[in-house]
Amino acid sequence: MDSRSHTPVTAALRLCLHALLTGLLALVAVRAAGEGAPHAGAVAALVVVMAAVYGAGAVAGTRGGALARSGTRTAAVRPEGGAEAWAGAETETETEMETVRPRGRAFSPSLRPGTRAVAVWLGGLCALWIVLLVLSPDALWVAFPLYFLQLHLLPTRWGVTAVLTTAAAAITSFVAHRQEIAPGAFIGPLLGAAVAIATVLGYDALFRESERRRELIVELVATRAELAEAERTAGTLAERERLAREIHDTLAQGLSSIQLLLRAAERTLPGDAPATAHVRAAREAAQANLAEARSFVRALTPPDLEHGSLAAALERLCARTTGPGLTVRFAVSGTPVELPTPYEVALLRTAQSALANTVRHAEAGRAEITLSFMDTSVALDVVDDGRGFDLAAVPVDERGDGGFGLPAMRSRAATLGGTLSVESAPGQGTALAVTLPVGGPVLGEERAA
């Protein structure tokens, strides 16, 4: 919740506090004069002085609040608890993001809660009240607004101590002036102190909770925007990959076959045959178009594979994959060999999908990707120590969150003549392995294309 939504409430509470203290001081002076008290003149003088001291702090607070509101407003919570209602103004921000900082700009910069200046000001105000309390028993009613000032301007520990001390002074004054001990002498001040403490600390707790919820909402909104952008990027990359695969599997393969057939036909024709020039021209056109198709495929490959090998792309993937307490490592086994683009794309996409599931669902502390080059195959292993899952409970049409699910990864591996295996159990982590052949007709066809 933005702190600006508190402005009308805090302003109203601040005005109520000013009116309450001023009204009670006026009541003390009027009663002293009306009842012909022996120290009526001194009581009136003390009331005026105390009102002036309090008014000076209130005026300075109004100016300080205006300065705070001229800048960017931030949500705030006073250290060690306190009543935000009794401050009623916002603080200047010093960062681009909204932060939680101490409030209390209802007073000038030199009278911030918890500072020595405000302690001196409050101490002087309380000292004047004690003198007034000695001269007039009616001054004990001023203790109630003082409770709220003490709880707001002082840290919680000292604020509660000051409130109890003020309540004890009010009780002592009542007993001294009335020359009797009555239950009301204790119940009234103590009950007022309890109400003030409960109100101030309760409001402070509610305010802190609202700030935590506001921050959570801000984080959720930011995360939603990031997820939307990530989904758009993933969709774009997936479409590029699909087009590259389709061009490679259809146009490029067809043009490659046409070129081979025309080359064979050119060799069987006599050199002076009229059709030889036409066959040669057709073969060169097919070769040029095959080169164009391959350039399209290279342009549509994932950006991670544009500037480096598959191993480098996987290492970058591990480096930028983060999660709560998650460490991702990458290792290469065997002697790396050059792989066709569809192989590299399939292995990279499988690693991305597996790591995404690890971050989102596994709650793992460690994950490791191993790329292994063997004599007749290349294998990718993704292992984590997360909570695992029941393989039998995975739906047949499961597609994962924003990426390829297990059936899609298995289908991709099968298209290239490979296999995918998954081992997992609840509480025992997950191990995923993709194996693709590096020799035989499948790779031969890929390289020929």
FENDA-V904894 format. One record per pair of residues at least 6 apart in sequence whose ideal C-beta (glycine too) atoms are under 6 Angstrom apart, sorted by sequence separation. I is the first residue (numbers start at 0). J is the second residue. D is the distance in whole Angstrom. If there is no record, write none. Layout:
# FENDA-V904894
i = <I & I>
j = <J & J>
d = <D & D>
This chain:
# FENDA-V904894
i = <110 & 132 & 174 & 357 & 398 & 412 & 423 & 32 & 109 & 110 & 131 & 268 & 320 & 371 & 397 & 412 & 31 & 103 & 150 & 153 & 304 & 422 & 103 & 149 & 303 & 357 & 370 & 90 & 174 & 317 & 409 & 421 & 31 & 173 & 369 & 408 & 149 & 317 & 420 & 128 & 149 & 265 & 368 & 90 & 170 & 264 & 265 & 419 & 28 & 75 & 170 & 314 & 367 & 86 & 88 & 146 & 313 & 418 & 72 & 73 & 86 & 88 & 261 & 366 & 417 & 28 & 87 & 170 & 350 & 417 & 27 & 73 & 83 & 86 & 169 & 365 & 145 & 261 & 262 & 363 & 415 & 416 & 67 & 68 & 70 & 71 & 261 & 310 & 363 & 412 & 24 & 67 & 166 & 361 & 363 & 67 & 74 & 76 & 78 & 142 & 166 & 362 & 64 & 67 & 73 & 77 & 258 & 361 & 362 & 73 & 74 & 75 & 77 & 310 & 416 & 24 & 166 & 357 & 75 & 142 & 258 & 257 & 258 & 353 & 139 & 162 & 121 & 254 & 139 & 346 & 390 & 139 & 254 & 255 & 309 & 320 & 77 & 117 & 254 & 312 & 388 & 322 & 336 & 387 & 67 & 313 & 335 & 387 & 325 & 333 & 334 & 387 & 304 & 326 & 327 & 328 & 329 & 330 & 331 & 332 & 333 & 387 & 17 & 64 & 112 & 132 & 136 & 300 & 324 & 333 & 387 & 63 & 64 & 113 & 251 & 359 & 387 & 250 & 387 & 63 & 385 & 63 & 384 & 60 & 63 & 383 & 60 & 146 & 246 & 383 & 59 & 355 & 59 & 143 & 147 & 382 & 146 & 150 & 246 & 247 & 246 & 352 & 381 & 317 & 352 & 380 & 243 & 379 & 313 & 243 & 378 & 242 & 243 & 376 & 377 & 349 & 239 & 310 & 376 & 377 & 376 & 85 & 375 & 375 & 56 & 85 & 345 & 82 & 3 & 82 & 2 & 81 & 345 & 2 & 12 & 52 & 13 & 9 & 79 & 80 & 79 & 10 & 9 & 49 & 353 & 349 & 45 & 2 & 42 & 41 & 42 & 342 & 38 & 31 & 240 & 339 & 30 & 27 & 27 & 27 & 99 & 23 & 82 & 23 & 84 & 80 & 82 & 81 & 80 & 83 & 20 & 19 & 16 & 76 & 76 & 74 & 233 & 230 & 255 & 252 & 251 & 0 & 0>
j = <116 & 138 & 180 & 363 & 404 & 418 & 429 & 39 & 116 & 117 & 138 & 275 & 327 & 378 & 404 & 419 & 39 & 111 & 158 & 161 & 312 & 430 & 112 & 158 & 312 & 366 & 379 & 100 & 184 & 327 & 419 & 431 & 42 & 184 & 380 & 419 & 161 & 329 & 432 & 141 & 162 & 278 & 381 & 104 & 184 & 278 & 279 & 433 & 43 & 90 & 185 & 329 & 382 & 102 & 104 & 162 & 329 & 434 & 89 & 90 & 103 & 105 & 278 & 383 & 434 & 46 & 105 & 188 & 368 & 435 & 46 & 92 & 102 & 105 & 188 & 384 & 165 & 281 & 282 & 383 & 435 & 436 & 88 & 89 & 91 & 92 & 282 & 331 & 384 & 433 & 46 & 89 & 188 & 383 & 385 & 90 & 97 & 99 & 101 & 165 & 189 & 385 & 88 & 91 & 97 & 101 & 282 & 385 & 386 & 98 & 99 & 100 & 102 & 335 & 441 & 50 & 192 & 383 & 102 & 169 & 285 & 285 & 286 & 381 & 169 & 192 & 152 & 285 & 172 & 379 & 423 & 173 & 288 & 289 & 343 & 354 & 112 & 152 & 289 & 347 & 423 & 358 & 372 & 423 & 104 & 350 & 372 & 424 & 363 & 371 & 372 & 425 & 343 & 365 & 366 & 367 & 368 & 369 & 370 & 371 & 372 & 426 & 57 & 104 & 152 & 172 & 176 & 340 & 364 & 373 & 427 & 104 & 105 & 154 & 292 & 400 & 428 & 292 & 429 & 106 & 428 & 107 & 428 & 105 & 108 & 428 & 106 & 192 & 292 & 429 & 106 & 402 & 107 & 191 & 195 & 430 & 195 & 199 & 295 & 296 & 296 & 402 & 431 & 368 & 403 & 432 & 296 & 433 & 368 & 299 & 434 & 299 & 300 & 434 & 435 & 408 & 299 & 370 & 436 & 437 & 437 & 147 & 437 & 438 & 120 & 151 & 411 & 150 & 72 & 151 & 72 & 151 & 415 & 74 & 84 & 124 & 87 & 84 & 154 & 155 & 155 & 87 & 87 & 127 & 431 & 433 & 131 & 89 & 134 & 134 & 135 & 435 & 134 & 135 & 344 & 445 & 137 & 135 & 137 & 138 & 210 & 140 & 199 & 141 & 202 & 200 & 202 & 203 & 203 & 206 & 144 & 144 & 144 & 207 & 210 & 210 & 401 & 401 & 448 & 448 & 448 & 209 & 213>
d = <5 & 4 & 6 & 5 & 4 & 6 & 4 & 5 & 5 & 5 & 4 & 5 & 5 & 4 & 4 & 4 & 4 & 5 & 4 & 6 & 5 & 5 & 4 & 5 & 4 & 5 & 6 & 5 & 6 & 4 & 4 & 5 & 4 & 4 & 4 & 5 & 4 & 4 & 5 & 6 & 5 & 5 & 5 & 5 & 6 & 5 & 6 & 5 & 5 & 5 & 6 & 5 & 5 & 5 & 4 & 5 & 6 & 5 & 4 & 6 & 5 & 5 & 6 & 4 & 5 & 4 & 5 & 5 & 6 & 4 & 6 & 5 & 6 & 4 & 4 & 5 & 6 & 5 & 6 & 4 & 5 & 5 & 5 & 6 & 4 & 4 & 4 & 5 & 5 & 5 & 5 & 5 & 4 & 5 & 3 & 5 & 6 & 5 & 6 & 5 & 6 & 5 & 3 & 6 & 5 & 5 & 6 & 3 & 5 & 6 & 6 & 5 & 6 & 6 & 4 & 5 & 4 & 5 & 4 & 5 & 4 & 5 & 5 & 4 & 4 & 5 & 5 & 5 & 5 & 5 & 6 & 6 & 5 & 6 & 4 & 5 & 6 & 5 & 4 & 6 & 5 & 4 & 6 & 5 & 4 & 6 & 6 & 5 & 6 & 6 & 6 & 5 & 5 & 5 & 5 & 5 & 5 & 5 & 5 & 4 & 4 & 6 & 6 & 5 & 5 & 5 & 4 & 6 & 5 & 6 & 5 & 5 & 5 & 6 & 4 & 6 & 5 & 5 & 5 & 6 & 6 & 4 & 5 & 4 & 6 & 5 & 4 & 6 & 6 & 6 & 6 & 5 & 4 & 5 & 6 & 5 & 4 & 4 & 5 & 5 & 5 & 4 & 5 & 6 & 5 & 5 & 5 & 5 & 6 & 4 & 5 & 5 & 6 & 5 & 5 & 5 & 5 & 6 & 5 & 5 & 5 & 5 & 6 & 5 & 6 & 4 & 5 & 6 & 6 & 5 & 6 & 5 & 6 & 4 & 4 & 6 & 4 & 5 & 4 & 4 & 4 & 5 & 3 & 4 & 5 & 5 & 5 & 5 & 5 & 6 & 5 & 6 & 5 & 5 & 6 & 4 & 5 & 6 & 5 & 5 & 6 & 5 & 4 & 5 & 6 & 6 & 6 & 6 & 5 & 5 & 4 & 5 & 6 & 5 & 6 & 5 & 6 & 6 & 5 & 5 & 5 & 5 & 4>
